[in-house]
Amino acid sequence: MRDPAADEVRDPRTETNTTVHFTADEHGLPPLHERAVAPWQRSFDEAGGDDDLAHVALAECLFGEGQDEDAKAELAEVMANKHFYSLAWCRAAELLEAQGEDEEALQWYAVATDRMSAEEVSRSRRLQQLATGLRRVKWRLRIPLDYIDLLGALGRDEAWEREIELRELLRDPVVIDGQLQAWERTEFDANVPWRNRIIGNDPDAYCHRAERTLRAENRRVAIATWTYEGVLNCLEDERFEGQYVPDGRRVAWPPSRNEPCWCGSAVKYKKCCGGALPAVEPAHAGAALTG
């Protein structure tokens, strides 16, 4: 026989009200959370209590009822069975993630992926799922990624943070480790309004800001230029690192006065960025790259 009160607790669209609690008390029924868990416990007991997926399903229900310690006890049973690459193991780790228990989820993912080879991961969808979870949790915990993590898919948090990092890197060019990274001059195209909202619409002002930064260094440095397509490729590349430029140019700075300017204008350096610079440059636009 169905228990309407328990069904109400299980339905996330319904808010439990005090009338239900009073009615339950009047009839001597068990607390709502016990009645909500009871069907899961019953089916679990009927299955003999040795099904990993049943342990995870019961744990999810217990978490939903605020019985976290009991839920973790159910997950401990799954871990004790050591079916590292099973669907239940993956769901247990993901359930802990959903509860905000990243450090515990990390333990599950790490145990499952320990000593896995890249070849094994590439052949198994389940192992890729585990590697993706490991990468996702490590990123949130600010733990450096290793080669196995990078075989997993890029998580939403990591993708967004990488986009912000790269956007900030190119917004106002700075010299890092002897190299300045900047937008390629040809990317400033008045006929592409959406791109102008991202990188600005004044190539001269942008290149002048970069030139000021270069002059402040007062030493020879390299310049790496980026295209918008290159930025998108980097954001999709699971092995992306800030110093890697997928397309664009690499030039040395400063060029000689009579050489073409580093900015790609095809004008001599002395008559372009190498000449006198305006006192003040307008600010650069800063919209999202992919949003």
Secondary structure as UniProt FT lines:
FT   HELIX           4..10
FT   TURN            12..13
FT   HELIX           18..26
FT   TURN            27..28
FT   HELIX           32..46
FT   TURN            47..48
FT   HELIX           52..64
FT   TURN            65..66
FT   HELIX           68..81
FT   TURN            84..85
FT   HELIX           87..98
FT   TURN            99..100
FT   HELIX           102..113
FT   TURN            114..115
FT   HELIX           118..123
FT   HELIX           125..140
FT   TURN            141..142
FT   TURN            147..148
FT   HELIX           149..151
FT   HELIX           156..171
FT   STRAND          175..176
FT   TURN            177..178
FT   STRAND          179..183
FT   HELIX           185..187
FT   TURN            190..191
FT   HELIX           193..199
FT   HELIX           203..217
FT   STRAND          221..226
FT   HELIX           228..236
FT   TURN            238..239
FT   TURN            242..243
FT   STRAND          250..253
FT   TURN            257..258
FT   TURN            262..263
FT   HELIX           269..271
FT   TURN            272..274
//
